[in-house]
């Protein structure tokens, strides 16, 4: 029984939980500049594999800067940071899927904050913020692509892919993804619905990009996959808009 308890205790990864707890406490208590120094230390020490999840970590820091401190938000940020550490420390088995889940969750949080603040505004500043959001999605998509695939000689996300190994169409695909995401964000801005529904509509666009762009870049895309993904997203899109309360 004692050995079983010790095994369970080792599986919990207490050191990573402690790091996540310090991350949360620093965000709640200290000014942002001091929190930033602590967060960078918690992530980069020890340094091996730090580059693999640096993209999501930087976006998490951006969200920490933008969001006002509260216990609930701190708990969410701490959970995301803990999950990022699990990926970084090679603890999770399917790290590629975990990476995708992480960036999608960060994108949802980003869009939620965006539409909560400017969802009812259609000014030039809102369009600029939408462009910034699209650029962040492009950055996360790029980091996800660089995370690596076994097909290119990298064990399931063990190290970040060398950008020189990416196909030439990668940059073009990312640029088009940013433009497309910007359009999704702007379209959702014009919808006379609650900011949560605006968030979900734009988020469905991000799912399309994250799910379809990497396979296209590496020549792994197929008509069946595109049709299946697009059909599911379209059904969800219709369901969300059908259940929303329109403020016309």
Beta strands, then each sheet from edge to edge (+ up, - down):
end
